Amino acid sequence: MDPVPALEEPLKKVLGPATAKVMAEHLGLHTVGDLLHHYPRRYEERGRLTHLADLPLDEHATVVAQVADARLHTFASPRAPRGKGQRLEVTITDGSGRLKLVFFGNGVHKPHKELLPGTRALFAGKVSVFNRQLQLAHPAYELLRGEDAAETVDTWAGALIPLYPATAKMESWKIAKAVQTVLPSAQEAVDPLPGPLRAGRGLVPLPEALLKIHRPHTRADIEDARSRLKWDEAFVLQVALARRRHADSQLPAVARRARKDGMLAAFDAKLPFTLTEGQQKVSGEIFDDLATEHPMHRLLQGEVGSGKTLVALRAMLAVVDAGGQAAMLAPTEVLAQQHHRSITEMMGELAEGGMLGGADDSTKVVLLTGSMGAAGRRQALLDLVTGEAGLVIGTHALIEDKVQFHDLGLVVVDEQHRFGVEQRDALRGKGKQPPHLLVMTATPIPRTVAMTVFGDLDTSVLDQLPAGRSPIASHVVPAADKPHFLARAWERVREEVSNGHQAYVVCPRIGDEDDDPKKKAGKKPSPEDAAEAGKRPPLAVLEVADQLARGPLQGLKVEVLHGRMPPDDKDAVMRRFAAGETQVLVATTVIEVGVNVPNATAMVIMDADRFGVSQLHQLRGRVGRGSAAGLCLLVTEMPEASPARQRLTSVASTLDGFELSRIDLEQRREGDVLGQAQSGARTSLRMLAVIEDEEIIAEAREEATAVVAADPDLQHLPGLRTALQALLDEEREQYLEKG
């Protein structure tokens, strides 16, 4: 049997089962390679050699001194085994002064044996004060013996101490010790970067990078290692995506070319406005993709209100003209119903296929959701399997096995981040051949994220707003500092209503008894919840609606909308609001995307600090959709200097979604963007920062595309193949496989 490569060796064999178990459970580290790629998050300097008389308080210092005295104290401690704890106090001197060292608990045994009076050693730690005396608590130390003592002093003083991402069960110093044990294996790391690429960019070999990141002698060593390891992550991920794009280009698909005299032409002829230049350009890119004999994989991203649905509908009509069917997958029933309503309205008689008065060239547009009645559902399924319905808009219900299509040619996924990979893949599997795929998102994505998270998709951007869209004024309302500002906010809502317009009020929570799953399950709150306990609970739809109807908005027609209402009730509420019968809609974020009521001009977001930047931008996009100016008021009780308040100020200061998406990303961990948000897997990016490292990502994408074009199976790059397997775990591979 072939020996296991050094970096694939299980940690339990190298470090023992107990340590390996903690590392697996708390840090997700299983092999020697995993541990070598668990990089320090920062470095402390031991500090230059200092005389005891000159010790700087609250700074790291390194001293050469001799042990003058060492005493072991035993004391009562309910936490310690057998109720007794131990403390070792060591006094050291260097002739210029004296200093106390303190060791507690399990940490006393080794120094108790080694730090005997007369022993000379190097000591390093952070200088603190206890009982008016300077001391070092649990200092690191190195004994000085014989001829090597001078060399030890030179190498030890001023050294960089790596501090690792750690947990309560596995502290940084234990990780550092484990890394020291496996570090010799770094010499056997297989380099994933092709030699010419590495040489051309002046990058150090991988074994050298691993040694320098864990045991740097200088800050320059750290920079060398970081530059190299960032390239590994960017390049390996881009190769995986380039392989996905290459594989997609080899798949067969039915080319769907729009007819010049079909439904699309009739639809365009009846549009009451001209398409923006951006809509025309993006439509051209989509039609070119649809006309090819391999599946389109395109991401359509655009500002809130930029007309993405219209672009998608034109693509769907082109596919129906070419004899196929098109499906639009929406994340919520409210959104699916809204899309169905607006698409049938836009199409008019073109959506009345098989009906009296329908146009000659027309089709059926069906809605399919989980809550439909049995008869309506049966008819919708029949219309799909016979091909009578050219367009279907639905929720997850579209994915069920019972749903069969006559000839599915295009899948449009709205707000793709709401869907798991398996759901998207299941719908794509319903075509006779792989259907074309158009993914839409109204969350603007920085270019680097598009190149990583959506790197297997071609990207189209709609950054123009259609003519007639009005600007949205945004203001932060500091309810705690200036309560009269909140009173003024409600006056502004009344003014908008008196001018014939409508308003949204958004709250973070629904507010009924079942709203808190922790209460329902009888669970104790987490420490994070406990820390928040000083704050009041988030404002809730049901309570706020009641207070407004009896208080500042008394006399206005106020209704509520939230996710746990029965689907028919939700639809009825939205219909009344769209028809102008309801003046104020108090809702959760169920209205975040897709809801289009041009007459709604004002939005008040309560506890706005509890929402993310992108979410606030999405919500704000529900107003200003008609000819009248929009108003968005962000209500918060957070103090002016808090990060949450500053985030709201950022949102209020710009309507540029791409700028806000950068702010949003800078405030979050990379893993939120690149890991669970897409694949459910732990992100493989430990060193790369998708905002800061834009240049590396762009260059890595170019290099990866060239490498895969020349050698799609990476037959001549075994190191790169190994790195793909190691860095992209199974779930992530699945995500990349399914696109």
TORNUVEX-656123 format. One record per residue (C-alpha): residue in three letters; x, y, z. Coordinates in steps of 0.1 Angstrom, whole numbers, plus 5000, padded with zeros to 4 digits. Layout:
REM residues N
AlaXYZ ...
REM end
This chain:
REM residues 739
Met500050005000 Asp501350354991 Pro502350565021 Val500050855030 Pro501551185018 Ala502951395047 Leu500251665045 Glu497451415044 Glu498551245076 Pro495751255102 Leu496551485131 Lys495651205156 Lys498751015144 Val501051315148 Leu499551495178 Gly497751215196 Pro493951145197 Ala493051395225 Thr494551705208 Ala493451595174 Lys489851555186 Val489751915200 Met491252045168 Ala488751865147 Glu485751965168 His486652325175 Leu488752435146 Gly487752195118 Leu491352075114 His491851705105 Thr495151665087 Val498751795089 Gly497952005057 Asp494852155075 Leu497052265104 Leu499752415081 His497052615064 His495752745097 Tyr497653075095 Pro498453315123 Arg496053605124 Arg498653845137 Tyr502153855153 Glu503453995186 Glu507054105189 Arg508853975220 Gly510554315223 Arg514154405223 Leu516254305253 Thr515454535282 His517054595316 Leu514654515345 Ala515154875357 Asp513755005324 Leu510754785319 Pro507854945299 Leu504454895314 Asp501754725292 Glu504354635265 His505954315255 Ala509454295269 Thr512354045267 Val514954025295 Val517953815303 Ala517953745340 Gln518853495367 Val516353325391 Ala516853455426 Asp513953275442 Ala511053035434 Arg508152945456 Leu505152725450 His501952825468 Thr498852605473 Phe495452775478 Ala491752675480 Ser490052685446 Pro486652535438 Arg487552515401 Ala490752315406 Pro490951935410 Arg490451825446 Gly489552195454 Lys493252305456 Gly495052535431 Gln498752605427 Arg500652925420 Leu504352945413 Glu506053285421 Val509553325407 Thr511753635414 Ile514353715388 Thr517253975388 Asp519654115362 Gly521654335386 Ser519654645376 Gly516454545393 Arg514054265403 Leu510854125387 Lys508253875397 Leu507053595374 Val503653415381 Phe502453085368 Phe499052925376 Gly497252595374 Asn498652325350 Gly501252585338 Val503352555370 His504752205366 Lys507452265339 Pro508752605353 His508752455388 Lys511252195377 Glu513352425355 Leu513452765371 Leu515552685400 Pro517552955419 Gly520753035400 Thr519252935366 Arg519853195338 Ala517253235311 Leu515553455286 Phe512053565297 Ala509453735275 Gly505853855282 Lys503654155287 Val504554375317 Ser501654425341 Val501154555376 Phe499754355405 Asn499754475441 Arg501854775430 Gln504554535418 Leu505654485382 Gln505154125370 Leu505053895340 Ala502153645341 His502853305323 Pro505953445305 Ala507553245277 Tyr511153155286 Glu514252985271 Leu517052845294 Leu520552975286 Arg523152695287 Gly526852685278 Glu528252795244 Asp524952835226 Ala523653095251 Ala524753405231 Glu523153275199 Thr519953195218 Val519753555230 Asp520253695195 Thr517553475179 Trp515053485207 Ala514953855216 Gly512854055191 Ala511353735176 Leu507853745161 Ile505353545181 Pro502453405159 Leu498953435174 Tyr496453195159 Pro492653195155 Ala491952995187 Thr489052875209 Ala488652835247 Lys489452465243 Met492552525221 Glu494552835229 Ser496953005205 Trp500052875223 Lys498852515221 Ile498252565183 Ala501752715180 Lys503252415197 Ala501252175174 Val502352375143 Gln506052345155 Thr505551965156 Val504251935120 Leu506252225104 Pro509051995090 Ser506251835068 Ala505952175050 Gln509052075030 Glu506851815013 Ala504052055003 Val503252004966 Asp503352344948 Pro500052414929 Leu501452714910 Pro502952644876 Gly506652714876 Pro506652994850 Leu503753174868 Arg505553164901 Ala508853274886 Gly507253554865 Arg505653704896 Gly508653654920 Leu506653434944 Val508553214969 Pro507952834967 Leu505052694988 Pro507252515014 Glu509152835020 Ala505953035023 Leu504552795050 Leu507752815070 Lys507853195068 Ile504153235078 His504553025109 Arg508053105119 Pro508953445105 His512253615114 Thr511253955100 Arg508154135089 Ala509454095053 Asp509153715057 Ile505453755066 Glu504853975035 Asp506653715013 Ala504453445027 Arg501253635025 Ser501753734989 Arg502453374979 Leu499553224999 Lys497053474986 Trp498053374951 Asp497453004959 Glu493953074971 Ala492953304943 Phe494553084916 Val493152744928 Leu489552894931 Gln489753054897 Val491052734882 Ala488052544896 Leu485652814882 Ala487552814848 Arg487152434846 Arg483352474853 Arg483052734825 His485052504802 Ala482852204810 Asp479652414805 Ser480952524771 Gln481152154761 Leu477452074771 Pro474852054744 Ala471852284745 Val469052384721 Ala469752714705 Arg466752944710 Arg466653224684 Ala463853484687 Arg461553514657 Lys461353864641 Asp457553844640 Gly456853664672 Met455553754707 Leu458753944716 Ala458254184687 Ala454554224696 Phe455554294732 Asp458154544723 Ala455754724700 Lys453254784728 Leu455754904754 Pro454855264764 Phe458555364768 Thr461855314752 Leu464355064767 Thr467355224783 Glu470755184766 Gly471754944793 Gln468654724789 Gln469254704751 Lys472954614756 Val472254344782 Ser469354204761 Gly471754174732 Glu474253974753 Ile471453744765 Phe470053684730 Asp473553604717 Asp473953344745 Leu470553194738 Ala471353154701 Thr474352924709 Glu474252544712 His475652534747 Pro473852654778 Met473953024788 His475153084823 Arg474753454829 Leu474453664860 Leu472253974856 Gln472954224884 Gly471454564886 Glu470454844908 Val467154834926 Gly464554944900 Ser466854914870 Gly464454704850 Lys465854354854 Thr462454184853 Leu461754344819 Val465054224805 Ala464353874819 Leu460753874804 Arg462053964770 Ala464453674772 Met461653444782 Leu459453554753 Ala462353504729 Val462553134741 Val458853084738 Asp458953224703 Ala461652964695 Gly459252684707 Gly460552644742 Gln459252714777 Ala460652954804 Ala460452924842 Met461153194867 Leu462053084902 Ala461253334930 Pro462253294967 Thr458953374983 Glu455253344975 Val454753714978 Leu457453774952 Ala456153494929 Gln452653634930 Gln454053994924 His456053874894 His453053684880 Arg450853984884 Ser453254234869 Ile454254004840 Thr450653934830 Glu449854304832 Met452854394810 Met451954124785 Gly448254204783 Glu446553994756 Leu449853814749 Ala449353634782 Glu445953504773 Gly446953204752 Gly443952974746 Met441453234760 Leu438753424742 Gly440153764732 Gly443753634735 Ala446153754708 Asp446853504679 Asp450453484690 Ser450053444727 Thr450753194755 Lys449553104790 Val451453244820 Val450853014850 Leu451653054887 Leu452752754907 Thr453252784945 Gly453052534974 Ser449852684988 Met447652664956 Gly444452464957 Ala444352114942 Ala442352214912 Gly444452514902 Arg447652314908 Arg446352024886 Gln445552264858 Ala448952444860 Leu450852104859 Leu448752004829 Asp449552334811 Leu453252284817 Val453451924805 Thr451451984774 Gly453352304765 Glu450152514767 Ala451852734792 Gly454952894777 Leu455853084809 Val455652974845 Ile456453174876 Gly456852984909 Thr458552914942 His460252594953 Ala457152414942 Leu458552424907 Ile461352194918 Glu459051904929 Asp459251574910 Lys455651594899 Val456351914879 Gln457251814843 Phe457752044813 His457051994776 Asp460352164766 Leu462152374792 Gly464452614774 Leu465252884800 Val465452904838 Val465453254854 Val466453254891 Asp465453574909 Glu467553674939 Gln469853374935 His471353404970 Arg468053284985 Phe468352944968 Gly470552644976 Val472652484948 Glu470552164949 Gln467352364942 Arg468752544913 Asp470252224899 Ala466952034903 Leu465152284881 Arg467852284855 Gly467551904853 Lys463951924841 Gly464952014805 Lys465451754777 Gln468851914774 Pro470352154799 Pro468252474797 His469852814795 Leu470252984829 Leu469853354838 Val470553434875 Met469253784887 Thr470253974917 Ala469254324929 Thr472154314954 Pro474954494937 Ile478154284939 Pro481654424938 Arg483654304908 Thr485954084929 Val482953894945 Ala481453844911 Met484753694900 Thr484853454930 Val481353364941 Phe479853384906 Gly483053314887 Asp481353044867 Leu478853284853 Asp479253554826 Thr478153884841 Ser475854154828 Val475354484847 Leu472354714846 Asp473555034862 Gln471055284845 Leu467655364860 Pro464855394835 Ala463655744826 Gly460855874850 Arg462355714881 Ser462555964909 Pro465456024934 Ile465055894969 Ala466056124998 Ser467355925028 His467756045064 Val468755895097 Val466255965125 Pro467955945159 Ala464955845180 Ala466855835213 Asp468856165209 Lys466056355194 Pro462556205199 His460856495182 Phe462556375149 Leu460456055151 Ala457256255157 Arg458256455126 Ala458756125106 Trp455156035112 Glu454056385102 Arg455956325069 Val454055995064 Arg450756175069 Glu451756445044 Glu452656185017 Val449256015023 Ser447356355021 Asn449056404987 Gly447456084975 His450555854980 Gln451255555003 Ala453955445027 Tyr455755145041 Val456755095077 Val459354815081 Cys460054635114 Pro462654355121 Arg460154125139 Ile456553995136 Gly455854015173 Asp453453735181 Glu454153485209 Asp455653225185 Asp458053475171 Asp460953385194 Pro462053025186 Lys464253025218 Lys461353105240 Lys459252845221 Ala461852575226 Gly462452675262 Lys466252725255 Lys468552945275 Pro469653245256 Ser473253245243 Pro475853465258 Glu475453695228 Asp471753725235 Ala472553785272 Ala474954065262 Glu472154215242 Ala469654175271 Gly470254535282 Lys468654645249 Arg464954625244 Pro463754355219 Pro463454455183 Leu460354645173 Ala457554415159 Val455054455131 Leu451954375151 Glu452854605180 Val453954895158 Ala450954875135 Asp448654885165 Gln450455185181 Leu450455375148 Ala446755305141 Arg445855435176 Gly448455715177 Pro450355925151 Leu448655765121 Gln445155745136 Gly442455765109 Leu444655625081 Lys444055275066 Val446955075081 Glu447454705073 Val450154445082 Leu452154195061 His454553925073 Gly455853585063 Arg453653375086 Met450353495072 Pro448353245050 Pro449353295014 Asp445853405003 Asp445853665030 Lys449353795020 Asp448153814984 Ala444953994993 Val446954255014 Met449354314986 Arg446454354961 Arg444754614983 Phe448054804988 Ala448754794950 Ala445254914943 Gly445655214967 Glu443055094992 Thr445655065020 Gln447555385028 Val450255245051 Leu451654895050 Val453554785082 Ala455654485071 Thr458754275077 Thr461354235051 Val458954015031 Ile458654335009 Glu462454355004 Val462554244967 Gly460354254938 Val457354444953 Asn456454724929 Val453854984939 Pro454755304921 Asn452355514942 Ala454355424974 Thr456655724981 Ala457655695018 Met459355425039 Val460155435076 Ile462555155087 Met462255095124 Asp465354975143 Ala467255025110 Asp470554945127 Arg469354575129 Phe469454545091 Gly472454495069 Val473654755044 Ser472454565013 Gln469154485029 Leu468554855037 His469354945001 Gln466954674989 Leu464154805011 Arg464755165001 Gly464255054965 Arg460554994971 Val459955374970 Gly460655624943 Arg459355384916 Gly456955634901 Ser457155994890 Ala456956134926 Ala460156164947 Gly460855894973 Leu461655935010 Cys463355675032 Leu463755745070 Leu466155515090 Val465055515126 Thr467555415152 Glu468255445189 Met472055375185 Pro474455655197 Glu476055875171 Ala479655735175 Ser478555365172 Pro479555155141 Ala475855075136 Arg474955445134 Gln477855515110 Arg476655225088 Leu473255395086 Thr474855725077 Ser476755555048 Val473355415035 Ala471755765038 Ser474655935020 Thr474555734987 Leu472155564964 Asp475055384946 Gly474455014954 Phe477954914943 Glu479555164967 Leu477355034995 Ser478154674986 Arg481854744992 Ile481054905026 Asp478954605034 Leu481654355025 Glu484354545044 Gln482254515075 Arg481654145072 Arg483853835073 Glu484853705038 Gly483353365048 Asp479853515049 Val480253605012 Leu482253314999 Gly481353025023 Gln477952955037 Ala476253215016 Gln476853004986 Ser477752644994 Gly477152575030 Ala480852485033 Arg483552645053 Thr485252905030 Ser488652805016 Leu489753165016 Arg491853225047 Met494353475034 Leu492653645004 Ala490553955011 Val488153994982 Ile487954374984 Glu491654444991 Asp493054184967 Glu491054274936 Glu494254294914 Ile495353944925 Ile491953794918 Ala491653954883 Glu495253834874 Ala494553484888 Arg491353464867 Glu493353544835 Glu496053294844 Ala493553024853 Thr491553064821 Ala494753024800 Val495952724820 Val492552544817 Ala492252624780 Ala495652454774 Asp495152164798 Pro491452124809 Asp492151804830 Leu495351954845 Gln497251634834 His500551824834 Leu499951994867 Pro499551724894 Gly500351974922 Leu497352194911 Arg495051884909 Thr496051804945 Ala495452164957 Leu491952164941 Gln491051854961 Ala492451994993 Leu491152344992 Leu487752284977 Asp485952045000 Glu483251814988 Glu480252044994 Arg482052334977 Glu483052104947 Gln479352024944 Tyr478452394943 Leu481052454916 Glu479952144897 Lys476252254897 Gly476852614890 
REM end
